Amino acid sequence: MNMRDILLPLTLALLTTWAVQYFIFNRTAISPEGGVQSGQTFTAPQSQLETRPLNREVDFSDADSAYAGQAQLTEVQTEHALYTFSTAGASLQQLTFKRVADGKPILINTLEPYDKITREEASFLVVLNEKTPYNYTLVSQQRLASATQLVYQAQTPAATIQKTFTIHDDKYQIDLELGITPKQGPVQARLMFGSPYISQVKDDQISAVYNTQKGSLEKEARAKIDLNKGWFAPTLFGTEDRYFVHALVSDQNKFAERAYYALRDKQVISILEAAPIEQRATWNLSFFVGPKDEKVMAAVDPRLEQLLDYSGILAPLARLLLMVLNYLYNFLHNYGWAIVAMTTLINLILLPLNLKGAQGMKKYAEFQKKLDYIKKKYKDDPDTLSREQAALITKNGMGLGGCLPKLLQLPIFFALSRVLSNSIQLYQAPFLWIKDLSSKDPYYILPIAIAISMIIQSTATDPKQRFTMMAVALVFGAFAANFSAGLCLYILVGIILMNIQTYVQQKFNWA
């Protein structure tokens, strides 16, 4: 089989996948209503003469400047997380998630500890245009049926601010009831909350996430965020990293007239800006602060599933593979062995097709030999050569049946590459010498083993193609050095199983 025979169907398959996803799955009707629409973007002008500029400055009250060290901390513990709130800004100062990996409990901080952040980086901070209060009082703390409620209050010459947090026990959701009572003229408020950030993840990337006018969700990497850009009345707005999301998911009373971002050191701050008010107003907002896990996202807002890195046209396949992986983990209690078992299971399911593919490859080799013979025999007689080639193709076909199993494995590989590289389940999941299957192999043992296995595999091919296959093995091994250890493990086990299959076929002459 030459490269043209492989590239043509592969290119057509990729183009078809892109076209279906773009023109069918990504099309949503735009609301015919006039005026400002949720998710509509705007670019802030550079002059106040035109309209309000985006305001990222925080002017704290001087009287509260030394308050942070005296703040009262309140911990709210649920089955899945530990939330640390503070009277300093009535804010969420630290967020720690609980997970079990390889039978051992681990803690993941997605907000930096309160002693390592500035006042402006505190989450759920309510900012006024002038003299923002930083000294709040914890008015009450009570247990509800399936949640904990905290009520904070602050007084300034301009307004009274009351914040009521409801932290749910059974889902990754924080509700905020915000009440502001102006005292002297109009008051305009902004609500600021930070992005998830895991210091242990070296290659982590924070992105902005927001709803568009079409109703879909989009991402924008931190490096590409336009600080002059904003969004009108968003219904979903926030940030994500590789494993977690912090985002507004509900704004019942339309607090957010506009929304935009600010960059602070390692964080991306989401800013929700309200319209000026002259009398008391109350707003109810809900936020998702949790892992990128399909079930927990769906429990809060199904739209969040679009943020999964395996969403798209291959999402059903990716969900199925992740479900199988978790099912095997429940028996084996280690995701590394679960990947080995799943790879073995996939290869057993595809074994009949692989055997048929091997037979097809053998027939193709015979077809190629006959074709070469005809070309040599009739090289000086073009008309006879054309007739003989047509007769040979009619009798034997093009011999491309051997490519089918390879093409069927492509969607599996693409879906698994997303699952094994970005699933929260594999974060800090150990296997043998590997401490985190979602990260690269620290010693590059798996990529080297992949290259060696592919070189061994090349010894069973046509001698004319052997050198090319060895070169491909070395190049692919170099690429695999950047893959997650979980994905490398899947590739390595698949190659080993394929080598075993080839040996058995040749030993017993099955092909």
C-alpha positions as CSV (number, residue, x, y, z in Angstrom):
1,M,0.0,0.0,0.0
2,N,1.5,3.4,-0.9
3,M,1.0,6.6,1.0
4,R,-1.6,8.0,-1.4
5,D,-3.9,5.1,-0.7
6,I,-3.8,5.9,3.0
7,L,-3.8,9.7,2.8
8,L,-6.8,10.0,0.5
9,P,-9.4,8.2,2.7
10,L,-7.9,9.7,5.8
11,T,-8.2,13.2,4.4
12,L,-11.7,12.7,3.3
13,A,-12.7,11.3,6.7
14,L,-11.2,14.3,8.5
15,L,-12.8,16.8,6.1
16,T,-16.2,15.1,6.6
17,T,-15.8,15.2,10.4
18,W,-15.0,18.9,10.3
19,A,-17.8,19.7,8.0
20,V,-20.4,17.8,10.0
21,Q,-19.3,19.4,13.3
22,Y,-19.1,22.9,11.9
23,F,-22.2,23.1,9.8
24,I,-24.5,20.8,11.7
25,F,-23.5,20.6,15.4
26,N,-22.2,24.2,15.8
27,R,-25.2,26.0,14.3
28,T,-27.7,27.6,16.7
29,A,-30.5,29.9,15.8
30,I,-29.9,33.6,16.7
31,S,-32.7,35.2,18.7
32,P,-34.7,37.5,16.4
33,E,-35.3,40.0,19.2
34,G,-33.6,43.4,18.8
35,G,-31.4,45.1,21.3
36,V,-28.5,43.7,23.3
37,Q,-28.3,39.9,23.4
38,S,-26.6,37.6,25.9
39,G,-23.1,36.9,24.8
40,Q,-22.9,39.8,22.4
41,T,-19.4,41.2,22.4
42,F,-18.3,44.8,22.4
43,T,-15.0,46.6,22.3
44,A,-14.4,49.3,24.9
45,P,-13.6,52.8,23.6
46,Q,-10.4,54.6,24.6
47,S,-12.3,57.7,25.6
48,Q,-14.8,58.4,28.3
49,L,-16.5,60.8,26.0
50,E,-18.0,57.9,24.0
51,T,-19.1,55.6,26.8
52,R,-18.0,54.0,30.0
53,P,-14.6,52.4,29.9
54,L,-13.9,49.0,31.4
55,N,-13.1,49.5,35.1
56,R,-10.6,47.1,36.6
57,E,-9.3,49.3,39.4
58,V,-10.2,48.6,43.1
59,D,-10.3,51.6,45.5
60,F,-10.4,50.1,49.0
61,S,-11.5,52.1,52.0
62,D,-8.4,53.4,53.8
63,A,-9.8,52.4,57.1
64,D,-9.8,48.7,56.0
65,S,-6.3,48.7,54.6
66,A,-4.8,46.7,57.5
67,Y,-7.7,44.4,58.1
68,A,-6.6,41.3,56.2
69,G,-4.5,40.0,59.1
70,Q,-7.4,40.3,61.5
71,A,-10.0,38.6,59.3
72,Q,-12.2,35.8,60.6
73,L,-12.0,32.7,58.5
74,T,-14.9,30.3,58.2
75,E,-14.5,26.8,56.8
76,V,-17.4,25.0,55.1
77,Q,-16.7,21.3,54.5
78,T,-18.7,19.1,52.1
79,E,-18.1,15.6,50.9
80,H,-16.1,16.9,47.9
81,A,-14.5,20.2,48.9
82,L,-13.4,22.5,51.7
83,Y,-14.4,26.2,51.2
84,T,-12.6,28.8,53.3
85,F,-14.5,32.1,53.5
86,S,-13.2,35.3,55.1
87,T,-14.6,38.5,56.5
88,A,-11.9,40.2,54.5
89,G,-14.0,41.2,51.5
90,A,-16.6,38.6,52.4
91,S,-14.8,36.5,49.9
92,L,-13.9,32.9,49.1
93,Q,-10.2,32.9,50.1
94,Q,-9.3,29.3,49.4
95,L,-10.9,26.3,47.7
96,T,-9.6,22.7,48.2
97,F,-11.1,19.7,46.4
98,K,-11.0,16.2,47.8
99,R,-10.2,13.2,45.5
100,V,-9.2,9.6,46.0
101,A,-6.4,8.3,43.7
102,D,-5.1,4.7,44.0
103,G,-7.0,4.4,47.2
104,K,-5.4,7.4,48.8
105,P,-7.0,10.7,49.5
106,I,-5.5,13.8,47.8
107,L,-6.2,17.5,48.1
108,I,-6.2,19.9,45.2
109,N,-6.2,23.7,45.7
110,T,-7.7,25.6,42.8
111,L,-7.5,29.0,44.6
112,E,-4.2,30.1,46.1
113,P,-4.1,30.1,49.9
114,Y,-5.4,33.4,51.3
115,D,-1.9,34.4,52.6
116,K,-0.5,34.3,49.0
117,I,-3.0,36.5,47.2
118,T,-3.6,40.2,47.1
119,R,-6.9,41.8,48.2
120,E,-7.9,42.3,44.5
121,E,-7.6,38.6,43.8
122,A,-10.1,37.4,46.4
123,S,-13.1,35.7,44.8
124,F,-16.6,37.0,45.1
125,L,-15.3,40.5,46.0
126,V,-17.9,43.2,45.6
127,V,-16.3,46.4,44.3
128,L,-17.7,49.9,44.3
129,N,-16.4,52.7,42.1
130,E,-15.2,54.5,45.3
131,K,-14.3,53.3,48.8
132,T,-14.8,49.5,48.4
133,P,-15.3,47.9,51.8
134,Y,-12.9,45.2,52.9
135,N,-14.0,44.8,56.5
136,Y,-17.2,42.7,56.6
137,T,-19.0,41.2,59.6
138,L,-20.2,37.5,59.6
139,V,-23.8,38.1,60.6
140,S,-24.9,34.5,60.6
141,Q,-23.9,30.9,59.8
142,Q,-26.5,28.2,59.6
143,R,-27.1,24.7,58.3
144,L,-29.9,24.1,55.8
145,A,-31.3,20.8,54.6
146,S,-28.5,20.1,52.1
147,A,-26.4,23.3,52.3
148,T,-24.6,25.8,54.5
149,Q,-25.5,29.4,54.5
150,L,-23.2,32.3,55.4
151,V,-24.4,36.0,55.7
152,Y,-21.9,38.9,55.6
153,Q,-22.6,42.6,55.8
154,A,-20.5,45.8,55.4
155,Q,-21.3,49.5,55.8
156,T,-19.8,52.3,53.8
157,P,-20.8,56.0,53.5
158,A,-22.1,55.2,50.1
159,A,-24.0,51.9,50.7
160,T,-24.9,48.9,52.8
161,I,-23.8,45.6,51.2
162,Q,-25.1,42.2,52.2
163,K,-23.9,38.9,50.8
164,T,-25.6,35.6,51.4
165,F,-23.6,32.5,50.3
166,T,-25.3,29.1,50.0
167,I,-22.8,26.3,49.6
168,H,-24.4,23.1,48.4
169,D,-23.4,19.7,49.9
170,D,-24.4,17.5,46.9
171,K,-23.1,19.6,44.0
172,Y,-20.3,22.0,43.0
173,Q,-22.5,25.1,43.2
174,I,-22.3,28.3,45.2
175,D,-25.3,30.6,45.2
176,L,-24.9,34.3,46.1
177,E,-27.7,36.6,47.0
178,L,-26.3,40.1,46.8
179,G,-28.2,43.1,48.3
180,I,-27.0,46.7,48.0
181,T,-28.7,49.7,49.5
182,P,-27.4,53.1,48.3
183,K,-27.1,55.9,50.9
184,Q,-25.8,58.9,48.9
185,G,-26.8,58.9,45.3
186,P,-26.3,56.2,42.7
187,V,-24.0,53.2,43.3
188,Q,-22.4,51.0,40.8
189,A,-21.1,47.6,41.8
190,R,-18.8,45.0,40.3
191,L,-18.4,41.4,41.3
192,M,-14.9,39.8,40.8
193,F,-13.9,36.2,41.1
194,G,-10.7,34.3,40.3
195,S,-9.8,31.6,37.9
196,P,-8.8,28.0,39.0
197,Y,-5.0,27.6,39.3
198,I,-3.1,24.5,40.3
199,S,0.5,25.3,41.0
200,Q,1.6,21.6,40.6
201,V,0.5,21.5,37.0
202,K,3.4,22.8,35.1
203,D,1.8,23.0,31.6
204,D,-1.6,24.2,32.8
205,Q,-3.3,26.9,30.8
206,I,-6.1,29.2,32.0
207,S,-8.8,30.2,29.5
208,A,-11.7,32.5,29.5
209,V,-15.1,30.8,28.9
210,Y,-18.3,32.6,27.9
211,N,-21.6,32.1,26.1
212,T,-22.0,33.5,22.6
213,Q,-25.0,35.1,20.9
214,K,-25.7,31.7,19.3
215,G,-26.0,30.1,22.7
216,S,-22.8,28.0,22.5
217,L,-19.8,28.3,24.7
218,E,-16.4,29.5,23.6
219,K,-12.9,29.5,25.1
220,E,-10.1,32.0,24.8
221,A,-6.6,31.3,26.1
222,R,-5.2,33.7,28.6
223,A,-2.5,34.9,26.1
224,K,-5.3,35.8,23.6
225,I,-7.6,37.7,25.9
226,D,-8.3,41.2,24.5
227,L,-8.5,43.5,27.5
228,N,-10.6,46.0,25.5
229,K,-13.2,43.4,24.8
230,G,-16.3,42.8,26.9
231,W,-19.7,40.9,26.8
232,F,-23.2,42.2,27.3
233,A,-25.4,40.4,29.9
234,P,-23.7,37.0,29.8
235,T,-25.6,34.0,31.2
236,L,-22.4,31.9,31.5
237,F,-19.1,33.7,32.2
238,G,-15.8,32.7,33.9
239,T,-12.6,30.8,33.5
240,E,-11.2,27.3,33.3
241,D,-7.9,25.5,33.5
242,R,-7.1,21.9,32.4
243,Y,-9.3,20.3,35.1
244,F,-11.5,22.8,36.8
245,V,-14.0,25.6,36.0
246,H,-15.1,28.7,38.0
247,A,-18.0,30.3,36.2
248,L,-21.3,32.2,36.6
249,V,-24.1,29.9,35.4
250,S,-27.2,31.8,36.5
251,D,-28.1,35.5,36.8
252,Q,-31.8,35.5,37.7
253,N,-32.2,39.2,38.3
254,K,-29.7,40.4,35.6
255,F,-27.0,41.7,37.8
256,A,-24.4,41.6,35.0
257,E,-25.0,44.4,32.6
258,R,-21.5,43.9,31.2
259,A,-18.6,41.4,31.8
260,Y,-14.9,41.5,31.0
261,Y,-11.6,40.1,32.3
262,A,-8.6,41.4,34.2
263,L,-5.1,39.7,34.3
264,R,-3.5,39.4,37.7
265,D,-0.2,37.6,38.0
266,K,-1.1,33.9,37.5
267,Q,-4.8,34.5,37.6
268,V,-7.5,35.6,35.2
269,I,-10.2,37.6,37.1
270,S,-13.8,37.5,35.8
271,I,-15.6,40.8,36.4
272,L,-19.4,41.2,36.3
273,E,-20.4,44.8,36.2
274,A,-23.9,46.0,37.2
275,A,-25.8,49.0,36.1
276,P,-25.9,52.0,38.5
277,I,-28.7,51.9,41.1
278,E,-30.3,54.6,43.3
279,Q,-32.4,52.4,45.5
280,R,-32.0,49.0,47.2
281,A,-31.6,46.1,44.8
282,T,-31.2,42.4,45.3
283,W,-29.7,39.9,42.8
284,N,-29.4,36.1,42.9
285,L,-26.5,34.6,41.1
286,S,-25.2,31.0,40.9
287,F,-21.7,29.8,40.2
288,F,-20.2,26.4,39.3
289,V,-16.8,25.9,41.0
290,G,-15.8,22.3,40.3
291,P,-14.0,19.7,38.2
292,K,-14.5,19.1,34.5
293,D,-16.5,16.0,35.0
294,E,-19.6,15.3,32.9
295,K,-21.9,14.2,35.7
296,V,-21.1,17.0,38.2
297,M,-21.3,19.6,35.4
298,A,-24.7,18.3,34.2
299,A,-26.0,18.5,37.8
300,V,-25.4,22.3,37.8
301,D,-25.7,23.4,34.2
302,P,-25.7,21.0,31.1
303,R,-24.1,23.8,29.0
304,L,-20.9,23.2,30.9
305,E,-20.4,19.9,29.2
306,Q,-19.3,21.9,26.1
307,L,-16.1,22.8,28.0
308,L,-15.0,19.2,28.2
309,D,-12.0,18.7,26.0
310,Y,-13.6,15.6,24.4
311,S,-16.8,17.4,23.4
312,G,-17.7,17.6,19.7
313,I,-18.5,14.9,17.2
314,L,-16.5,12.3,19.0
315,A,-18.1,13.0,22.4
316,P,-20.3,9.9,22.4
317,L,-17.4,7.7,21.8
318,A,-15.2,9.5,24.3
319,R,-18.0,9.2,27.0
320,L,-18.3,5.5,26.3
321,L,-14.5,4.9,26.6
322,L,-14.4,6.9,29.8
323,M,-17.3,5.0,31.2
324,V,-15.5,1.7,30.4
325,L,-12.3,3.0,31.9
326,N,-14.1,4.0,35.2
327,Y,-15.9,0.6,35.2
328,L,-12.6,-1.2,35.0
329,Y,-11.0,1.0,37.6
330,N,-13.7,0.0,40.1
331,F,-12.4,-3.6,39.8
332,L,-8.7,-2.9,39.5
333,H,-8.4,0.2,41.7
334,N,-5.6,1.7,39.6
335,Y,-6.1,3.7,36.4
336,G,-2.9,2.4,34.9
337,W,-4.0,-1.2,35.0
338,A,-7.5,0.0,33.9
339,I,-5.9,1.5,30.7
340,V,-4.0,-1.8,30.1
341,A,-7.3,-3.8,30.5
342,M,-9.3,-1.4,28.3
343,T,-6.6,-1.5,25.5
344,T,-6.7,-5.3,25.6
345,L,-10.5,-5.3,25.5
346,I,-10.5,-2.9,22.5
347,N,-8.0,-5.0,20.6
348,L,-10.0,-8.2,21.3
349,I,-13.1,-6.5,19.9
350,L,-11.2,-5.4,16.8
351,L,-9.4,-8.8,16.4
352,P,-11.7,-10.1,13.7
353,L,-11.3,-6.9,11.7
354,N,-7.5,-7.0,12.3
355,L,-7.3,-10.5,11.0
356,K,-9.3,-9.7,8.0
357,G,-7.2,-6.6,7.5
358,A,-4.0,-8.7,7.6
359,Q,-5.5,-10.9,4.9
360,G,-6.3,-7.9,2.9
361,M,-2.8,-6.6,3.2
362,K,-1.4,-9.9,2.0
363,K,-3.8,-9.8,-1.0
364,Y,-2.6,-6.3,-1.7
365,A,1.0,-7.4,-1.6
366,E,0.2,-10.1,-4.2
367,F,-1.8,-7.6,-6.2
368,Q,1.1,-5.2,-6.2
369,K,3.5,-7.9,-7.4
370,K,1.2,-8.8,-10.3
371,L,0.8,-5.1,-11.2
372,D,4.6,-4.6,-11.2
373,Y,4.9,-7.7,-13.5
374,I,2.3,-6.3,-15.9
375,K,4.0,-2.9,-16.0
376,K,7.4,-4.5,-16.9
377,K,5.9,-6.9,-19.4
378,Y,3.9,-4.3,-21.3
379,K,6.0,-1.2,-20.7
380,D,6.3,-0.7,-24.5
381,D,2.6,-1.3,-25.2
382,P,0.4,1.3,-23.4
383,D,-2.9,0.0,-24.8
384,T,-2.3,-3.6,-23.7
385,L,-1.0,-2.3,-20.4
386,S,-4.2,-0.4,-19.7
387,R,-6.3,-3.4,-20.6
388,E,-4.3,-5.8,-18.4
389,Q,-4.4,-3.3,-15.5
390,A,-8.1,-2.9,-15.8
391,A,-8.6,-6.7,-16.0
392,L,-6.4,-7.2,-12.9
393,I,-8.3,-4.6,-10.9
394,T,-11.7,-6.0,-12.0
395,K,-10.6,-9.5,-10.9
396,N,-8.9,-8.6,-7.6
397,G,-10.1,-5.1,-6.7
398,M,-7.7,-2.5,-5.4
399,G,-6.8,-4.4,-2.3
400,L,-7.6,-1.6,0.1
401,G,-9.6,-3.7,2.5
402,G,-6.5,-4.0,4.8
403,C,-6.8,-0.2,5.5
404,L,-10.3,-0.5,7.1
405,P,-9.2,-1.6,10.6
406,K,-6.6,1.2,10.7
407,L,-9.2,3.8,9.8
408,L,-11.6,2.4,12.4
409,Q,-8.9,2.8,15.1
410,L,-8.4,6.5,14.3
411,P,-11.6,7.8,16.0
412,I,-10.9,5.6,19.0
413,F,-7.3,7.0,19.2
414,F,-8.5,10.7,18.9
415,A,-11.3,10.2,21.5
416,L,-8.9,8.4,23.9
417,S,-6.2,11.0,23.4
418,R,-8.6,13.6,24.8
419,V,-9.9,11.4,27.6
420,L,-6.5,10.2,28.8
421,S,-4.8,13.7,28.6
422,N,-7.5,15.9,30.2
423,S,-9.7,13.8,32.4
424,I,-9.7,14.8,36.1
425,Q,-9.9,11.1,37.0
426,L,-6.3,10.7,35.8
427,Y,-4.9,13.7,37.6
428,Q,-2.3,12.5,40.1
429,A,-3.3,8.9,39.4
430,P,-0.1,6.8,39.9
431,F,1.1,3.7,38.0
432,L,4.4,1.9,38.7
433,W,7.1,4.7,38.4
434,I,4.6,7.3,37.1
435,K,3.0,9.6,39.7
436,D,0.5,11.3,37.4
437,L,-1.0,9.6,34.4
438,S,-2.4,12.8,33.1
439,S,1.2,14.3,32.7
440,K,4.2,13.3,30.7
441,D,6.3,10.3,31.7
442,P,9.0,11.9,33.8
443,Y,11.7,9.5,32.7
444,Y,10.5,9.1,29.1
445,I,10.4,5.3,29.5
446,L,7.1,4.9,27.7
447,P,7.9,7.0,24.6
448,I,11.2,5.1,24.3
449,A,9.4,1.7,24.6
450,I,6.9,2.9,22.0
451,A,9.7,3.6,19.5
452,I,11.4,0.2,20.2
453,S,8.1,-1.7,19.9
454,M,7.4,0.0,16.5
455,I,10.9,-0.9,15.3
456,I,10.3,-4.5,16.3
457,Q,6.9,-4.3,14.4
458,S,8.7,-3.0,11.3
459,T,10.7,-6.3,11.1
460,A,7.6,-8.1,10.1
461,T,6.9,-5.8,7.1
462,D,8.2,-5.8,3.5
463,P,12.0,-5.3,3.5
464,K,11.5,-2.4,1.0
465,Q,9.4,-0.5,3.6
466,R,11.4,-1.5,6.7
467,F,13.7,1.5,6.7
468,T,10.8,3.9,6.3
469,M,8.9,2.2,9.2
470,M,11.9,2.5,11.4
471,A,12.2,6.2,10.7
472,V,8.5,6.6,11.4
473,A,9.0,4.8,14.7
474,L,11.8,7.2,15.8
475,V,9.8,10.3,14.8
476,F,6.6,9.0,16.5
477,G,8.6,8.1,19.7
478,A,9.8,11.7,19.8
479,F,6.2,13.0,19.4
480,A,5.0,10.6,22.1
481,A,7.4,12.3,24.6
482,N,4.9,15.1,24.7
483,F,1.9,12.9,25.2
484,S,0.4,12.2,28.6
485,A,1.7,9.0,30.3
486,G,-1.8,7.5,30.1
487,L,-2.0,8.0,26.4
488,C,1.5,6.6,25.9
489,L,0.5,3.6,28.0
490,Y,-2.5,2.9,25.7
491,I,-0.3,3.2,22.6
492,L,2.4,1.0,23.9
493,V,0.1,-1.8,25.0
494,G,-1.7,-1.6,21.6
495,I,1.6,-2.0,19.7
496,I,2.7,-4.9,21.9
497,L,-0.6,-6.7,21.4
498,M,-0.4,-6.0,17.6
499,N,3.2,-7.5,17.6
500,I,1.9,-10.6,19.4
501,Q,-1.0,-10.9,16.9
502,T,1.5,-10.7,14.0
503,Y,3.7,-13.3,15.5
504,V,0.9,-15.7,16.1
505,Q,-0.5,-15.2,12.6
506,Q,2.9,-15.9,11.0
507,K,3.5,-18.9,13.3
508,F,0.2,-20.6,12.5
509,N,-0.1,-19.1,8.9
510,W,-3.5,-17.5,9.7
511,A,-3.1,-14.8,7.1
